[in-house]
Amino acid sequence: MIASFRENLIQERRDGATNEALPEGAAPLRLRLLFIVTIALTPIAVVSVLQGMDRAQRDEADIHERLIETARAAASHDGNMIAASEQIVRAVANLPDVRDATEDCNRALSSAVGSSPYIVNLSRTSSTGHVLCAAIPKAVGLDISNRPIFQAALHSKGQYVTIGPTQSSIVPITVVGGMLPLYDAAGKFQGTVGISLNLEWLKDLLRNRQLPEGAIASVFDKHGKILAANESPVAKAIFANANPALSNTLQSASDDMGRKWVFAATPLLRNEIYVGFAMREATLFAPTYIHVTTDFLMPVLMIGLAWIAIWFGTDRLVTRWIMYLKRISGAYRAGHYTIRPSLDAAPGEFQSLGAALSDMASAIQDRDRKLRDAVAQKTELIREIHHRVKNNLQIVMSLLSLQAGQVSDPMSRSALAEAQMRIRALALVHRMLHEIEDQTTIELHRLLGDLAHQIAEGFGGGRDDVRIEIDVIPASVLADIAIPLALFSVEALTNAYKYAFPEQQSDGIVRVVLKREGDGFLLAVEDNGVGYDTAAIRRSMGSRLITNFGLQVGGESSVKSTPGKGTIVALHFPNPESPARPEDIAAQ
């Protein structure tokens, strides 16, 4: 059996079984460690999340600045052309032939245009708005007095003015116009020198500019009309609804395919023409999404890995060995002290604990052996004592019997016979204690049955007219309780045989009854004899003994007799195995 138990322990240790039930309300070690580690890592997780949020804000600010700077750089680069056109106009205005509108004015303007692909025309207008000379001869004579650019120059107080894209009246292209007003020495308005720039140069600049992959650059007017773009269809969808009032700020729009774009716009020509730069939101914010996701997931991953490490670490290093040692302790509790824990693969602390348990088992085994030897010796001595007490009581009974044989007085002989009965009851108790293994308790069924038959035989070898009946439930009591119960029964049975049946009768019955009654027991000796009047009979020594024996077991005795109907001697006593009641303790 021990070998099988040891094999089961070894197999359980290999399997690492940890399904032992914990005490109610107790938290497992694994969950406590998970809680502690989670609490310890929570500040790091919070800091990481805050860093992710800060990184997202900084990345968004960086993207904003990058788009704005890109748009500004594009506007600055493209604006240089417009600034250069102003310098060309001022240089041409200083030419005498142009300023005075001489016959060589057309030649001078044509020479100024030269081979530039971006300048469409240079012209000199009068104070009334008529073209006096121009690089393109067919423009001479045109009346532009009502055109917005001439009106703007007329009221510009000598400042160079420009105007947004407009359709040229000379050639079928869209141009950007610029005009410088001229004044004489007296400050009188003398007309203007104007320039027309072909917007194709903006397209060339966009095509030649190195843009990030997937980026859209566009030039559009204040009404959202696309003037130039590297991808016109996409630019039209993005910048068509651009808000000029939000220039130099991030805006968003979706193209025809539903893709979301983020763009920034900055003025190129006052508030007439804008340069926009757009990138797809997914491409633009992809690094930010990755960084923020990493910052958010890193603490979660860290806590998750810590949970996994704790879950398997506690199982492999702690829980399995605790459960194994618990089973070892269960084996020791069952008395298998020869089993020793096998902890070669366990951590050093558990090896030390296992060694301590082994030492404890050895000490308990040695102490149990000594206790068993002491108990065996004590049992043998008690058995010998009961045997000698029984023998001594038999000697006393023999002496009383000899004494009774020498006494001629019937009353004295009867008194000695009663004493013999009481001593024989004591001897019976000690004989039973000597015969049984458990020398502390006695079976009442056997004790009361033997007493009844012993007393019946003591009265003339038994009377044929009186029979004995035993109705006793199985119950065991301590020897200290059994002796008063035996003596009580002896007195009651003796009185029944002596007084209940004074004459021969064929139906005499003496019953010994033991049954449970409430929390205690009822022991009764009943007969169907002649009975007597309890009020008329003086209390005898037997009655006093019955009362005293009942008190010794904490009970209460009673005698009920009716002339002609028999007698009942009863004893109500508490169950010796029941807890003591407060009133019983107080009474003691």
C-alpha positions in Angstrom: 0.0 0.0 0.0 2.8 2.4 0.9 4.6 1.6 -2.3 1.5 2.3 -4.4 1.0 5.6 -2.5 4.6 6.6 -3.2 4.1 5.8 -6.9 1.0 7.9 -7.1 2.9 10.8 -5.5 5.7 10.5 -8.0 3.3 10.4 -10.9 1.4 13.5 -9.6 4.7 15.3 -9.2 5.6 14.6 -12.8 2.1 15.6 -14.0 2.3 18.8 -12.0 -1.3 18.5 -10.9 -2.5 21.7 -9.3 -6.3 21.2 -9.1 -6.3 21.1 -5.3 -9.3 22.9 -3.8 -8.4 26.0 -1.8 -10.0 27.1 1.4 -13.1 29.2 0.9 -12.4 32.8 0.4 -8.6 32.3 -0.1 -7.1 33.9 -3.2 -4.7 31.7 -5.2 -1.0 32.7 -5.2 -1.0 33.0 -9.0 -3.9 35.6 -9.0 -2.2 37.5 -6.2 1.0 37.7 -8.2 -0.9 38.8 -11.3 -2.6 41.5 -9.4 0.7 42.7 -7.8 2.6 42.8 -11.1 -0.3 44.5 -12.9 -0.4 47.2 -10.2 3.4 47.6 -10.4 3.4 47.9 -14.2 0.3 50.2 -14.4 2.4 53.4 -13.9 4.7 52.3 -16.7 1.7 51.6 -18.9 0.1 55.0 -18.1 3.4 56.8 -18.8 3.7 54.9 -22.1 0.2 55.8 -23.1 0.8 59.5 -22.2 4.0 59.3 -24.3 2.0 57.9 -27.2 -0.5 60.7 -26.9 2.3 63.3 -26.7 4.0 61.7 -29.7 0.8 61.8 -31.7 0.4 65.5 -30.9 4.0 66.2 -31.8 3.8 64.2 -35.0 0.6 66.0 -36.0 2.3 69.3 -35.3 5.4 68.2 -37.3 3.2 67.1 -40.2 1.3 70.4 -40.1 4.5 72.3 -40.2 5.9 70.1 -43.0 2.9 70.6 -45.2 2.8 74.3 -44.5 6.5 74.7 -45.2 6.2 72.7 -48.4 3.3 74.8 -49.6 5.2 78.0 -48.6 8.3 76.8 -50.4 6.3 76.1 -53.5 4.6 79.5 -53.2 8.0 81.1 -52.7 9.5 79.3 -55.6 6.6 80.1 -57.9 6.3 83.6 -56.5 9.8 84.4 -57.6 8.5 84.4 -61.2 5.9 87.0 -60.3 8.5 89.1 -58.4 10.8 88.8 -61.5 8.0 90.0 -63.7 7.7 93.2 -61.6 11.4 93.8 -62.0 11.0 93.4 -65.8 8.1 95.9 -65.9 10.1 98.5 -63.8 13.1 98.0 -66.1 11.0 98.5 -69.2 9.3 101.5 -67.8 12.7 103.3 -67.4 13.3 102.9 -71.1 12.8 106.4 -72.8 11.2 104.8 -75.9 8.7 103.0 -73.7 8.1 105.8 -71.2 7.5 108.4 -74.0 5.7 105.9 -76.3 8.0 106.7 -79.3 8.0 104.9 -82.6 10.6 102.5 -81.3 8.4 101.5 -78.4 7.1 98.4 -80.0 10.6 97.2 -80.9 11.9 97.9 -77.3 9.0 95.9 -75.8 9.5 93.1 -78.2 13.2 93.0 -77.4 12.4 92.9 -73.6 10.2 89.9 -74.2 13.0 88.1 -76.1 12.7 84.4 -76.1 11.1 84.0 -72.6 8.4 81.3 -72.9 6.6 82.7 -69.9 6.1 86.3 -71.0 3.1 86.6 -73.3 3.1 90.4 -73.9 4.5 93.7 -72.7 2.4 96.8 -73.3 2.3 100.6 -72.8 -1.1 102.2 -72.2 -2.1 105.8 -72.1 -3.8 107.6 -69.2 -7.1 106.9 -70.9 -6.5 103.1 -71.1 -5.6 102.7 -74.7 -2.7 100.6 -75.7 0.0 102.8 -77.3 2.5 100.1 -78.1 3.1 96.4 -77.3 5.4 93.5 -77.9 2.5 91.9 -79.9 1.5 94.6 -82.5 -2.1 93.6 -82.8 -2.6 94.6 -79.2 -2.0 98.3 -80.1 -5.1 100.4 -80.0 -7.0 98.2 -77.6 -9.1 99.9 -74.9 -8.5 98.3 -71.5 -9.7 101.2 -69.4 -12.6 99.2 -68.0 -10.5 96.1 -67.2 -9.9 95.4 -63.5 -6.2 95.5 -63.7 -6.2 99.0 -65.2 -8.6 100.3 -62.6 -6.5 98.8 -59.9 -3.3 100.5 -61.3 -5.2 103.8 -61.6 -6.0 103.7 -57.9 -2.8 102.1 -56.7 -1.0 105.4 -55.9 2.1 104.3 -57.9 2.3 100.7 -56.6 2.7 97.7 -58.9 -0.5 95.7 -59.1 -1.3 92.2 -60.2 -4.5 90.4 -60.9 -5.5 86.8 -60.9 -5.8 84.5 -63.9 -7.8 85.9 -66.8 -8.3 85.0 -70.4 -6.1 87.0 -72.8 -7.8 89.1 -75.4 -4.9 88.7 -77.8 -4.0 85.0 -77.6 -6.3 82.1 -76.5 -4.5 81.3 -73.2 -4.9 82.1 -69.5 -2.5 84.7 -68.2 -1.6 86.5 -65.0 -1.4 90.2 -65.5 0.8 92.8 -63.8 0.7 96.6 -64.3 2.9 99.5 -63.1 1.4 103.1 -63.2 3.5 105.9 -64.6 3.5 109.6 -63.4 5.3 112.7 -64.8 7.4 115.1 -62.7 4.3 117.0 -61.6 2.7 113.7 -60.4 0.2 113.6 -63.2 -0.9 110.0 -64.3 0.7 109.2 -67.7 -0.6 105.7 -68.2 0.9 102.2 -67.3 3.3 99.6 -68.4 1.8 96.1 -68.2 2.9 92.5 -68.5 1.1 89.2 -69.2 2.5 85.9 -68.0 1.6 82.6 -69.4 0.4 80.2 -66.7 2.1 77.3 -68.5 5.2 78.1 -66.6 3.4 77.1 -63.4 2.7 73.6 -64.9 6.4 73.3 -65.9 7.5 74.2 -62.4 5.1 71.6 -60.9 6.3 68.9 -63.3 10.0 69.7 -62.6 9.6 69.9 -58.8 10.7 66.8 -56.8 7.6 65.8 -54.8 7.3 62.9 -52.3 5.7 59.8 -53.7 2.0 60.1 -53.9 2.0 63.9 -53.2 -0.3 66.3 -55.1 0.8 69.9 -55.8 -1.6 72.4 -57.4 -2.1 76.0 -58.2 -5.7 77.2 -58.0 -7.5 80.5 -57.8 -9.7 81.7 -55.0 -12.8 80.0 -56.6 -11.1 76.6 -56.5 -10.4 76.5 -60.2 -7.3 74.4 -60.9 -4.7 76.4 -62.8 -1.9 73.8 -62.7 -1.4 70.4 -61.0 0.8 67.4 -61.3 -2.4 65.2 -61.3 -5.3 67.4 -62.3 -8.2 65.0 -61.7 -7.2 64.2 -58.1 -6.2 67.9 -57.5 -9.6 69.0 -58.7 -11.4 66.8 -56.2 -9.1 67.8 -53.4 -8.8 71.6 -53.8 -12.2 72.4 -55.4 -13.6 73.1 -51.9 -10.5 74.6 -50.3 -11.2 77.5 -48.0 -8.9 80.4 -48.8 -9.6 81.8 -45.3 -7.9 78.8 -43.8 -4.6 79.2 -45.7 -1.5 78.1 -43.9 -3.7 75.6 -41.9 -4.3 71.9 -42.4 -7.5 71.0 -44.3 -8.8 67.7 -45.4 -10.8 66.4 -48.4 -11.7 63.2 -50.1 -11.1 62.3 -53.8 -13.5 60.5 -56.1 -12.3 57.2 -54.9 -13.1 58.0 -51.3 -9.5 58.3 -50.2 -8.9 60.9 -47.5 -6.3 63.6 -48.2 -4.7 66.3 -45.9 -3.5 69.5 -47.5 -2.3 73.0 -46.8 -2.5 76.0 -49.1 -0.7 79.4 -49.1 -1.2 82.5 -51.3 0.9 82.8 -54.4 -0.5 86.0 -55.8 -2.1 88.0 -53.0 -5.5 86.4 -52.4 -6.1 85.5 -56.0 -3.9 82.5 -56.6 -2.9 79.8 -54.1 -0.4 77.0 -54.1 -1.6 73.7 -52.4 0.3 70.6 -51.3 -1.6 67.4 -50.4 -0.8 63.9 -49.2 -2.9 61.0 -48.4 -3.8 60.8 -44.8 -2.9 57.1 -44.5 0.6 57.8 -46.0 1.1 61.0 -44.1 0.1 59.6 -40.7 1.3 56.0 -41.1 4.4 56.5 -39.1 2.4 58.3 -36.4 -0.1 55.4 -36.3 2.7 52.9 -36.0 4.4 54.9 -33.2 1.2 55.5 -31.3 0.0 51.9 -31.7 3.4 50.8 -30.5 3.2 53.1 -27.5 -0.3 51.8 -26.6 0.4 48.1 -27.3 3.8 48.0 -25.6 2.5 48.2 -22.0 -0.3 45.8 -22.9 2.2 43.4 -24.4 4.5 43.9 -21.4 1.7 43.1 -18.9 0.6 40.2 -21.0 4.0 38.7 -21.1 4.4 39.2 -17.4 1.1 37.4 -16.9 2.2 34.5 -19.0 5.6 34.3 -17.2 3.8 34.4 -13.8 1.2 31.9 -14.9 3.6 29.3 -16.1 6.4 30.2 -13.7 4.3 29.8 -10.6 3.0 26.5 -11.9 6.4 25.1 -12.7 8.4 26.6 -9.8 5.9 27.1 -6.9 2.4 25.7 -7.2 3.2 22.2 -8.3 5.7 21.8 -5.5 3.3 23.2 -2.9 0.7 20.7 -4.0 3.2 17.9 -4.0 4.3 18.7 -0.5 0.7 19.0 0.5 0.1 15.4 -0.6 3.2 14.4 1.2 1.8 16.0 4.4 -1.5 14.1 3.7 0.5 10.9 3.5 2.1 11.7 6.9 -1.4 12.5 8.3 -2.5 9.1 7.2 0.5 7.6 9.0 2.8 6.8 6.1 5.9 8.2 7.7 8.3 6.2 5.6 7.6 8.2 2.5 10.2 10.8 1.7 9.6 13.7 -0.8 11.6 13.6 -4.0 12.5 17.3 -4.8 15.6 17.0 -7.0 14.1 19.3 -9.7 12.5 21.7 -7.2 13.9 25.1 -6.2 16.2 25.1 -3.2 13.6 26.6 -0.8 11.3 23.6 -1.5 14.2 21.2 -1.1 14.9 22.7 2.3 11.2 22.5 3.2 11.0 18.9 2.0 14.0 18.1 4.2 12.3 19.7 7.1 9.2 17.7 6.5 11.3 14.5 6.3 12.9 15.3 9.6 9.5 16.0 11.1 8.2 12.7 9.8 11.1 10.8 11.3 10.5 12.6 14.6 6.8 11.8 14.5 7.4 8.2 13.6 9.8 7.8 16.5 7.4 9.5 18.9 4.5 7.4 17.6 6.4 4.3 18.2 7.2 5.3 21.7 3.6 6.3 22.3 2.3 3.0 20.9 4.7 1.1 23.2 3.5 3.2 26.1 -0.2 2.7 25.3 0.3 -1.0 24.8 2.1 -1.2 28.2 -0.7 0.9 29.8 -3.4 -1.3 28.2 -1.8 -4.4 29.5 -1.4 -2.9 33.0 -5.1 -1.8 33.0 -6.2 -5.2 31.8 -4.2 -6.8 34.6 -5.7 -4.3 37.1 -9.2 -5.2 36.0 -8.3 -8.9 36.2 -7.0 -8.6 39.7 -9.9 -6.4 40.8 -12.3 -9.1 39.4 -10.4 -11.8 41.3 -10.4 -9.8 44.5 -14.1 -9.2 44.2 -14.6 -12.9 43.7 -12.6 -13.6 46.8 -14.8 -11.1 48.7 -17.9 -12.8 47.4 -16.5 -16.2 48.5 -15.8 -14.8 52.0 -19.3 -13.3 52.1 -20.7 -16.7 51.0 -18.8 -18.5 53.8 -19.9 -15.9 56.3 -23.5 -16.3 55.2 -23.2 -20.0 55.7 -22.4 -19.4 59.4 -25.2 -16.9 59.9 -28.5 -18.3 61.1 -30.5 -15.1 61.1 -32.5 -15.0 57.9 -32.3 -11.2 57.7 -28.6 -11.2 58.1 -28.2 -13.9 55.5 -30.4 -11.9 53.1 -28.3 -8.8 53.7 -25.1 -10.7 52.9 -26.8 -12.2 49.8 -27.6 -8.6 48.6 -24.1 -7.5 49.2 -22.9 -10.5 47.1 -25.2 -9.4 44.3 -23.7 -5.9 44.3 -20.2 -7.1 44.4 -20.9 -9.6 41.6 -22.2 -6.7 39.5 -18.9 -4.9 40.1 -17.0 -8.0 39.2 -19.0 -8.4 36.0 -18.0 -4.8 34.9 -14.4 -5.5 35.5 -14.6 -8.8 33.8 -16.0 -7.1 30.7 -13.3 -4.4 30.8 -10.7 -7.1 31.0 -12.1 -9.0 28.0 -12.6 -6.2 25.5 -9.9 -4.4 23.5 -11.2 -0.9 24.3 -11.0 -0.8 28.0 -12.7 2.5 28.4 -16.3 1.7 27.2 -18.8 -1.1 27.9 -21.7 -2.2 25.8 -24.9 -1.8 27.8 -26.8 -4.5 26.0 -24.3 -7.1 27.1 -23.8 -5.7 30.6 -27.6 -5.4 31.4 -28.3 -8.8 29.9 -25.6 -10.6 31.9 -26.7 -8.8 35.1 -30.3 -9.8 34.6 -29.5 -13.5 34.0 -26.9 -13.4 36.8 -29.5 -12.1 39.4 -32.1 -14.5 38.1 -29.8 -17.4 38.7 -28.9 -16.0 42.1 -32.4 -16.4 43.3 -32.7 -20.1 43.6 -31.1 -20.9 40.2 -34.0 -19.0 38.6 -37.7 -19.3 39.0 -39.7 -21.1 36.3 -42.7 -18.9 37.0 -40.8 -15.7 36.2 -39.1 -15.0 32.9 -36.6 -12.2 32.1 -36.9 -10.0 28.9 -34.2 -7.8 27.6 -35.1 -4.8 25.4 -31.9 -2.8 25.2 -30.8 -0.7 22.3 -27.1 -0.8 21.2 -25.2 1.8 23.2 -21.8 2.1 24.9 -20.8 4.1 27.9 -17.6 4.8 29.8 -16.7 2.5 32.8 -17.4 5.4 35.2 -21.0 5.5 33.9 -21.4 1.7 33.5 -20.7 1.0 37.2 -23.6 3.2 38.6 -25.9 1.9 35.9 -25.0 -1.7 36.8 -25.6 -1.1 40.5 -28.8 0.7 39.8 -30.0 -2.3 37.8 -28.9 -4.8 40.5 -31.0 -3.0 43.1 -34.0 -2.7 40.8 -33.8 -6.4 39.7 -33.2 -7.6 43.3 -36.3 -5.8 44.5 -38.3 -7.2 41.6 -37.3 -10.8 42.4 -37.6 -10.4 46.1 -41.0 -8.6 46.4 -42.8 -8.7 43.1 -43.7 -12.4 43.0 -44.2 -13.6 46.6 -46.2 -16.6 45.4 -45.9 -19.0 42.5 -47.5 -17.7 39.3 -47.2 -18.8 35.7 -46.9 -15.4 33.9 -44.4 -13.4 35.9 -42.3 -11.1 33.7 -39.3 -8.9 34.5 -38.2 -6.6 31.7 -35.1 -4.6 31.4 -35.5 -1.7 29.0 -33.0 0.8 27.6 -34.2 3.3 24.9 -33.5 6.8 23.8 -35.7 9.5 25.2 -35.1 13.1 23.9 -31.4 13.9 24.2 -30.8 11.2 26.8 -31.7 7.6 27.7 -34.3 5.9 29.8 -33.3 2.7 31.8 -36.2 0.9 33.3 -36.8 -2.4 35.2 -40.4 -3.4 35.0 -42.4 -6.3 36.4 -46.0 -7.4 36.4 -45.9 -8.5 40.0 -48.1 -7.7 43.0 -47.0 -4.1 43.3 -47.4 -1.9 46.4 -48.5 1.4 47.7 -45.5 3.7 47.4 -47.0 6.2 49.9 -47.4 3.5 52.6 -44.0 2.0 52.3 -41.1 3.5 54.2 -38.0 4.3 52.0 -35.6 1.4 52.3 -31.9 1.2 51.8 -32.4 -0.1 48.3 -34.5 2.9 47.4 -31.9 5.3 48.7 -29.2 3.4 46.7 -31.3 3.6 43.5 -31.6 7.4 44.0 -27.9 7.8 44.6 -26.9 5.7 41.7 -29.1 7.8 39.4 -27.5 11.0 40.7 -24.0 9.6 40.0 -24.8 9.5 36.3 -26.5 13.0 36.3 -29.9 11.5 36.0 -33.2 11.3 37.9 -34.7 8.1 39.2 -38.3 7.3 39.9 -40.4 4.4 41.2 -44.0 3.9 40.1 -46.0 1.0 41.6 -49.7 0.1 41.7 -51.0 -2.7 43.8 -51.9 -5.6 41.6 -50.4 -4.1 38.5 -46.6 -4.2 39.0 -43.7 -1.8 39.5 -41.6 0.3 37.2 -38.2 1.5 38.4 -36.9 4.1 35.9 -33.8 6.2 35.5 -33.6 9.2 33.1 -30.0 10.1 32.4 -28.4 12.3 29.8 -26.4 11.0 26.8 -22.8 10.9 27.9 -21.6 11.8 24.4 -23.8 15.0 24.2 -22.2 18.4 25.0 -22.7 19.5 28.5 -25.5 22.1 29.0 -24.8 25.3 30.9 -27.3 24.4 33.6 -25.5 21.1 34.1 -22.2 22.8 34.4 -23.6 25.3 36.9 -25.1 22.5 38.9 -21.7 20.8 39.2 
